[in-house]
């Protein structure tokens, strides 16, 4: 279980750092802000943790593996935000996060 938690956090933090670096080098005259970097990494780590824990608890298997490995948790943590959004769409059979699902008649 600790591997899943740590892997999710590591994947999320790496995703946050990559996003911060892309933002910083995409625009001119962007100053380094430690608060922005820290908050981005923390939020991304939390999303990575939630997504890896969600995958584990739902019992999804990858490539026939009986449980999620550390490497898989890092990958799921890295893709956490996108993964949670798509999981929501699949489970609720709703193509959009902004439109509420149709109620049965």
C-alpha positions in Angstrom: 0.0 0.0 0.0 2.9 2.4 0.8 4.2 1.9 -2.7 0.9 3.0 -4.2 0.8 6.1 -2.1 4.4 7.0 -2.7 4.2 6.2 -6.4 1.1 8.4 -6.8 2.6 11.3 -5.0 5.9 11.0 -7.0 4.0 10.9 -10.3 1.9 13.8 -9.4 4.8 15.9 -8.3 6.7 15.2 -11.4 3.7 16.2 -13.5 3.4 19.4 -11.6 7.1 20.2 -12.0 6.9 19.5 -15.8 3.9 21.8 -16.1 5.7 24.5 -14.1 8.8 24.3 -16.3 6.7 24.3 -19.5 4.9 27.4 -18.3 8.1 29.1 -17.2 9.8 28.6 -20.6 6.8 29.2 -22.8 6.6 32.9 -21.9 9.2 35.7 -21.7 10.0 37.4 -18.5 8.5 34.8 -16.2 10.1 35.1 -12.8 10.8 32.1 -10.6 8.2 31.9 -7.7 8.9 29.3 -5.1 5.3 29.6 -3.7 3.9 28.9 -7.2 6.3 25.9 -7.7 5.5 24.5 -4.2 1.7 24.8 -4.6 1.8 23.3 -8.1 3.8 20.3 -6.9 1.7 19.8 -3.8 -1.6 20.0 -5.6 -0.3 17.7 -8.4 1.0 15.3 -5.8 -2.4 15.2 -4.1 -4.2 14.5 -7.4 -1.6 11.8 -8.1 -2.2 10.2 -4.7 -6.0 10.3 -5.2 -5.8 8.8 -8.7 -3.4 6.0 -7.8 -5.5 5.1 -4.7 -8.7 5.2 -6.8 -7.3 2.8 -9.3 -6.1 0.4 -6.6 -9.4 0.4 -4.8 -11.5 0.0 -8.0 -9.4 -3.2 -8.6 -8.3 -2.4 -12.2 -5.6 -4.6 -13.4 -2.8 -3.7 -15.9 -1.3 -6.1 -18.3 -2.6 -9.0 -16.3 -0.9 -8.0 -13.1 -2.9 -9.0 -10.0 -2.1 -5.7 -8.3 -0.7 -2.3 -9.1 3.1 -2.0 -9.0 5.2 1.0 -7.9 5.9 1.9 -11.5 2.3 1.7 -12.4 1.4 3.9 -9.5 3.9 6.5 -10.7 2.4 6.5 -14.2 -1.2 6.8 -12.8 0.0 9.6 -10.5 1.6 11.4 -13.4 -1.6 11.2 -15.5 -3.8 11.7 -12.4 -6.0 14.7 -13.4 -6.7 13.4 -16.9 -7.2 9.9 -15.5 -9.8 11.0 -12.9 -11.7 13.1 -15.5 -11.9 10.1 -17.9 -12.8 7.7 -15.1 -15.7 10.0 -14.2 -16.9 10.1 -17.8 -16.7 6.3 -18.1 -18.5 5.5 -14.9 -21.2 8.0 -15.3 -21.4 7.6 -19.1 -21.3 11.4 -19.4 -19.0 12.9 -22.1 -18.5 16.2 -20.2 -17.6 17.3 -16.7 -19.6 20.6 -17.1 -22.9 19.1 -18.1 -24.7 17.0 -15.4 -25.7 13.5 -16.4 -29.2 12.9 -17.7 -31.7 11.7 -15.1 -33.6 8.5 -16.0 -37.2 9.1 -16.9 
